[in-house]
Amino acid sequence: MIDEVEEIAVKSAYEPGPYGYRPQERPIFLYLDHGLIILDKPKGPSSHEVTERVKRILEYPGKVGHCGTLDPKVSGVLPIVLGNATKLSKFISGYDKEYVGTLYLHGDVPIDELKGALDKFTGPIFQRPPVKSAVKRSLRVRRVYSIELLSSEGRFHKLRVRVESGTYIRKLFFDIGEFLGVGGSMRDLRRIRSGIFSEKDCVTLEDIKDAYDSWRESGDESKIRKVILPLEEAVRHLPKIYVKDSAVASLTHGASLKVKGICSLSRGIKKGSIVALMTLKGELIAIGRALMDFDEMLSADSGVAASIERVIMPRDLYPPMWKTG
């Protein structure tokens, strides 16, 4: 937030005005409309089915989506977005992913030979999506950042894999088996991390139902505010630019951020990098791209500091103040 002195440099001192809400203090229905759930998806239902289940549990009338599809037989970290947070879906889905899964080899292979094959599949690889996939089956390059052999028992080998978004682990395991000449298949898979979110951030469908029932029966919002996070959690790792209240409305209409609208910013912003444009109350306005580096933004008196990649905030939360922006 704006009081992180060690990371934030002040360009012009302004206090937040009467508009908007600090993310954790949003009224509950507005809080739901800006909600993010890190779900521990169980085996069995599809990602779409568990998303619909969340929508029914919450009796939520707006849009609900998921970020990064998991097959029905795969469990683990599945971000669910509500309302305005659905505008972050593609951004969240683009994070790298980490899995723990079991590779079954159809023949006996020495461990050293298996480790050598895993090294061969670390780095850029070619993949064609499987027949049952939601994307075009064209050959494409995906990056495997690491493959770690955790344990082996006979022909069963537990692997930890960190990959670029869009990498098919089932196909990766199959290709490793083919490379070894014995064939291979995936017998179990769990996603343990999706970008900045890991298993420790997860809640279950039962947690969500318990929190919702507690709220509806007693009016106690504390549990629901724990299982549902403000959408701002999805950009906690990004460098930030905090803007004057007078600049917010123009940004929600897609206008670029001018230097004069900046109050403070993260140190180390580089030109061309993705940044989060924030209100003084810590609300996410938009995802932007820096057109200047940190030093230039801090010292310049004019110019355009960042362009807009995706507007997140609704247009009616802050009034237009064109003449003072």
C-alpha positions as CSV (number, residue, x, y, z in Angstrom):
1,M,0.0,0.0,0.0
2,I,1.0,3.6,-0.1
3,D,2.6,3.6,3.3
4,E,5.3,1.1,2.2
5,V,8.1,3.6,2.7
6,E,10.9,1.3,1.7
7,E,9.3,0.6,-1.8
8,I,7.4,3.8,-2.6
9,A,8.7,7.2,-3.5
10,V,6.5,10.3,-3.1
11,K,6.3,12.7,-6.1
12,S,3.5,14.9,-4.8
13,A,1.8,14.7,-1.4
14,Y,-2.0,14.3,-1.6
15,E,-4.6,12.8,0.8
16,P,-7.3,10.5,-0.5
17,G,-10.7,12.2,-0.9
18,P,-14.2,11.0,-0.1
19,Y,-14.5,8.7,-3.1
20,G,-14.0,5.0,-3.3
21,Y,-13.1,2.5,-0.5
22,R,-10.1,0.8,0.8
23,P,-10.3,-2.7,-0.6
24,Q,-10.9,-4.5,2.7
25,E,-13.5,-1.9,3.7
26,R,-15.8,-2.1,0.7
27,P,-19.4,-2.7,1.5
28,I,-20.1,-6.4,1.3
29,F,-22.0,-6.4,-2.0
30,L,-19.3,-4.2,-3.6
31,Y,-16.7,-6.4,-2.0
32,L,-18.2,-9.5,-3.8
33,D,-18.2,-7.6,-7.1
34,H,-14.4,-7.1,-6.7
35,G,-13.7,-10.6,-5.3
36,L,-11.0,-13.2,-5.9
37,I,-11.1,-16.8,-4.5
38,I,-8.1,-19.1,-4.6
39,L,-9.9,-22.4,-4.7
40,D,-8.5,-25.8,-3.9
41,K,-10.2,-27.6,-6.8
42,P,-11.2,-31.2,-6.0
43,K,-10.8,-34.1,-8.4
44,G,-14.0,-35.0,-10.3
45,P,-15.7,-31.8,-11.5
46,S,-14.4,-29.7,-14.3
47,S,-13.1,-26.1,-13.8
48,H,-16.4,-24.8,-15.3
49,E,-18.5,-27.0,-13.0
50,V,-16.7,-25.9,-9.8
51,T,-17.0,-22.3,-11.0
52,E,-20.7,-22.7,-11.4
53,R,-20.9,-24.3,-7.9
54,V,-19.2,-21.3,-6.4
55,K,-21.7,-19.0,-8.1
56,R,-24.6,-21.1,-6.7
57,I,-23.2,-21.2,-3.2
58,L,-22.8,-17.4,-3.1
59,E,-26.1,-16.9,-4.9
60,Y,-24.1,-14.4,-6.9
61,P,-26.0,-12.8,-9.8
62,G,-22.9,-11.4,-11.7
63,K,-20.2,-12.9,-13.8
64,V,-18.0,-15.6,-12.3
65,G,-14.9,-17.1,-14.1
66,H,-11.9,-19.2,-13.5
67,C,-8.2,-18.6,-14.4
68,G,-6.2,-21.5,-15.9
69,T,-8.3,-24.6,-16.6
70,L,-7.7,-27.8,-14.7
71,D,-8.8,-31.1,-16.1
72,P,-11.5,-33.0,-14.0
73,K,-9.0,-35.5,-12.7
74,V,-6.6,-32.7,-11.6
75,S,-6.8,-31.0,-8.2
76,G,-5.2,-27.9,-6.8
77,V,-4.9,-24.1,-7.1
78,L,-7.6,-22.6,-9.3
79,P,-8.2,-18.8,-9.0
80,I,-11.9,-17.9,-9.3
81,V,-12.9,-14.3,-10.1
82,L,-16.2,-12.4,-9.4
83,G,-17.7,-9.4,-11.1
84,N,-15.1,-6.8,-12.0
85,A,-12.3,-9.2,-11.1
86,T,-13.2,-11.2,-14.2
87,K,-11.4,-8.4,-16.2
88,L,-8.2,-9.8,-14.7
89,S,-8.8,-13.4,-15.9
90,K,-6.4,-13.3,-18.8
91,F,-3.8,-11.6,-16.7
92,I,-4.0,-14.1,-13.9
93,S,-4.2,-17.1,-16.3
94,G,-0.9,-15.9,-17.9
95,Y,1.1,-16.7,-14.7
96,D,3.6,-19.6,-14.7
97,K,2.3,-22.8,-13.0
98,E,3.8,-25.4,-10.7
99,Y,2.6,-29.0,-10.4
100,V,3.4,-32.2,-8.6
101,G,2.5,-35.3,-10.6
102,T,3.2,-39.0,-11.1
103,L,4.8,-40.2,-14.3
104,Y,4.3,-43.9,-14.9
105,L,6.8,-45.4,-17.3
106,H,5.6,-48.5,-19.2
107,G,9.1,-50.1,-19.0
108,D,12.0,-50.2,-16.6
109,V,14.4,-47.2,-17.0
110,P,17.6,-46.6,-14.9
111,I,17.2,-43.5,-12.7
112,D,20.2,-41.8,-14.2
113,E,18.7,-42.3,-17.7
114,L,15.4,-40.8,-16.4
115,K,17.2,-37.8,-14.9
116,G,19.0,-37.2,-18.2
117,A,15.7,-37.2,-20.1
118,L,14.2,-34.7,-17.6
119,D,17.2,-32.4,-18.3
120,K,16.4,-32.7,-22.0
121,F,12.9,-31.5,-21.5
122,T,13.9,-28.5,-19.4
123,G,13.9,-25.3,-21.5
124,P,11.9,-24.5,-24.6
125,I,9.9,-27.4,-25.9
126,F,7.5,-28.0,-28.8
127,Q,4.0,-29.0,-27.9
128,R,0.8,-29.7,-29.9
129,P,-2.3,-29.4,-27.7
130,P,-4.2,-32.7,-27.2
131,V,-7.4,-33.5,-29.2
132,K,-9.6,-32.7,-26.2
133,S,-8.5,-29.1,-25.7
134,A,-10.1,-25.7,-25.9
135,V,-7.4,-24.2,-28.2
136,K,-6.3,-24.7,-31.8
137,R,-4.1,-27.8,-32.2
138,S,-1.2,-26.0,-33.8
139,L,2.5,-26.7,-32.9
140,R,3.7,-24.2,-30.4
141,V,6.7,-23.5,-28.1
142,R,6.3,-23.6,-24.3
143,R,9.0,-23.2,-21.7
144,V,9.6,-25.8,-18.9
145,Y,11.5,-23.9,-16.2
146,S,12.4,-27.0,-14.1
147,I,11.6,-30.7,-13.6
148,E,12.6,-32.2,-10.2
149,L,12.4,-35.9,-9.5
150,L,11.0,-36.1,-5.9
151,S,10.8,-39.9,-5.5
152,S,10.6,-43.2,-7.4
153,E,8.9,-46.5,-6.6
154,G,9.2,-49.0,-9.4
155,R,7.9,-47.5,-12.6
156,F,6.1,-44.7,-10.7
157,H,8.1,-41.4,-10.5
158,K,6.8,-38.3,-8.6
159,L,7.9,-35.1,-10.3
160,R,7.7,-31.4,-9.5
161,V,7.3,-29.3,-12.6
162,R,7.4,-25.6,-13.1
163,V,6.2,-24.5,-16.5
164,E,5.0,-21.6,-18.7
165,S,1.3,-21.0,-18.7
166,G,-0.4,-23.1,-21.4
167,T,1.9,-26.2,-21.1
168,Y,0.1,-29.5,-21.1
169,I,1.6,-31.7,-18.4
170,R,-0.1,-34.9,-19.5
171,K,1.5,-34.4,-23.0
172,L,4.8,-33.5,-21.4
173,F,4.8,-36.8,-19.4
174,F,3.8,-38.7,-22.6
175,D,6.6,-37.2,-24.5
176,I,9.2,-38.0,-21.8
177,G,8.1,-41.7,-22.0
178,E,8.4,-41.6,-25.8
179,F,11.9,-40.1,-25.6
180,L,12.9,-42.9,-23.2
181,G,11.6,-45.5,-25.7
182,V,9.2,-47.2,-23.2
183,G,6.2,-45.0,-23.3
184,G,4.8,-43.1,-20.4
185,S,1.6,-41.7,-18.9
186,M,0.4,-39.3,-16.2
187,R,-1.3,-41.1,-13.3
188,D,-1.9,-38.2,-10.9
189,L,-1.5,-34.4,-11.0
190,R,-2.0,-31.5,-8.6
191,R,-1.3,-27.9,-9.3
192,I,0.5,-26.5,-6.2
193,R,1.0,-22.9,-7.5
194,S,-0.5,-20.5,-10.1
195,G,1.7,-17.4,-10.3
196,I,1.9,-15.7,-6.9
197,F,-0.9,-18.0,-5.4
198,S,0.0,-21.3,-3.8
199,E,-1.7,-24.0,-1.8
200,K,-1.4,-22.0,1.4
201,D,-3.8,-19.4,-0.2
202,C,-6.5,-21.9,-1.0
203,V,-9.9,-22.4,0.4
204,T,-12.3,-25.3,-0.3
205,L,-15.9,-25.3,-1.5
206,E,-16.9,-26.2,2.0
207,D,-15.1,-23.2,3.4
208,I,-17.0,-20.9,1.0
209,K,-20.3,-22.4,1.9
210,D,-19.6,-22.2,5.6
211,A,-18.6,-18.5,5.3
212,Y,-21.6,-17.7,3.2
213,D,-24.1,-19.4,5.5
214,S,-22.5,-17.6,8.5
215,W,-23.0,-14.3,6.8
216,R,-26.6,-14.9,5.7
217,E,-27.7,-16.4,9.1
218,S,-26.0,-14.0,11.5
219,G,-24.8,-11.1,9.4
220,D,-21.2,-11.8,10.4
221,E,-19.1,-10.8,7.3
222,S,-15.7,-11.8,8.8
223,K,-15.6,-15.3,7.3
224,I,-16.7,-14.3,3.9
225,R,-14.0,-11.5,3.8
226,K,-11.4,-14.2,4.6
227,V,-12.4,-16.8,1.9
228,I,-12.9,-14.0,-0.7
229,L,-10.0,-11.7,-1.3
230,P,-10.0,-8.2,-2.8
231,L,-9.0,-8.4,-6.5
232,E,-6.0,-6.2,-5.6
233,E,-4.3,-9.3,-4.2
234,A,-3.8,-10.4,-7.8
235,V,-1.4,-7.5,-8.4
236,R,0.4,-7.4,-5.1
237,H,3.6,-8.4,-6.9
238,L,3.5,-5.6,-9.5
239,P,5.2,-2.2,-9.3
240,K,2.5,0.4,-8.6
241,I,1.7,4.0,-9.5
242,Y,-0.6,5.8,-7.1
243,V,-2.6,8.6,-8.7
244,K,-4.6,11.7,-7.6
245,D,-8.3,11.3,-7.2
246,S,-8.7,13.8,-10.1
247,A,-6.9,11.4,-12.5
248,V,-9.0,8.3,-11.7
249,A,-12.1,8.9,-13.9
250,S,-10.0,9.6,-17.0
251,L,-8.1,6.4,-16.5
252,T,-11.3,4.4,-16.2
253,H,-12.2,5.8,-19.7
254,G,-8.9,4.5,-21.1
255,A,-6.9,7.7,-21.1
256,S,-3.1,7.4,-20.6
257,L,-1.6,8.5,-17.2
258,K,0.1,11.8,-17.3
259,V,3.0,12.6,-15.0
260,K,1.0,15.4,-13.4
261,G,-1.5,12.8,-12.1
262,I,1.1,10.8,-10.1
263,C,1.3,11.0,-6.3
264,S,3.8,8.2,-5.6
265,L,5.3,5.1,-7.3
266,S,7.3,2.0,-6.7
267,R,11.0,2.3,-6.9
268,G,12.7,0.6,-9.8
269,I,9.9,0.8,-12.4
270,K,11.4,0.2,-15.9
271,K,10.1,1.6,-19.2
272,G,8.0,-1.0,-20.9
273,S,7.2,-3.0,-17.7
274,I,3.6,-3.9,-16.6
275,V,2.4,-1.7,-13.7
276,A,-0.7,-1.5,-11.5
277,L,-2.4,1.9,-11.5
278,M,-3.9,2.5,-8.0
279,T,-6.0,5.0,-6.2
280,L,-4.7,6.6,-3.0
281,K,-7.0,4.2,-1.1
282,G,-5.2,1.2,-2.7
283,E,-7.9,0.3,-5.3
284,L,-6.8,-1.1,-8.6
285,I,-7.8,1.2,-11.4
286,A,-6.1,-0.5,-14.4
287,I,-3.2,-2.5,-15.6
288,G,-0.8,-0.3,-17.4
289,R,2.5,-0.2,-19.2
290,A,5.2,2.2,-18.1
291,L,6.3,4.6,-20.8
292,M,9.0,6.1,-18.6
293,D,11.4,4.6,-16.0
294,F,11.2,5.4,-12.3
295,D,13.7,8.3,-12.3
296,E,12.0,10.0,-15.3
297,M,8.5,9.7,-13.7
298,L,9.8,11.0,-10.4
299,S,11.6,14.1,-11.9
300,A,9.5,15.0,-15.0
301,D,7.0,17.8,-14.9
302,S,5.0,16.8,-18.0
303,G,4.6,13.9,-20.3
304,V,2.8,10.5,-20.4
305,A,4.0,8.1,-17.8
306,A,1.9,5.0,-18.6
307,S,-0.5,3.7,-21.2
308,I,-3.6,1.5,-20.3
309,E,-3.5,-2.2,-21.0
310,R,-6.8,-3.1,-19.2
311,V,-9.2,-1.0,-17.3
312,I,-10.5,-2.8,-14.1
313,M,-12.4,-0.2,-12.1
314,P,-16.0,0.7,-13.0
315,R,-16.4,4.2,-14.4
316,D,-18.9,5.5,-11.8
317,L,-16.9,5.2,-8.6
318,Y,-14.9,8.4,-9.0
319,P,-16.5,11.5,-10.6
320,P,-14.9,13.2,-13.6
321,M,-12.6,16.1,-12.6
322,W,-11.1,16.8,-16.0
323,K,-10.2,20.5,-15.2
324,T,-8.2,19.6,-12.1
325,G,-6.6,16.3,-13.3
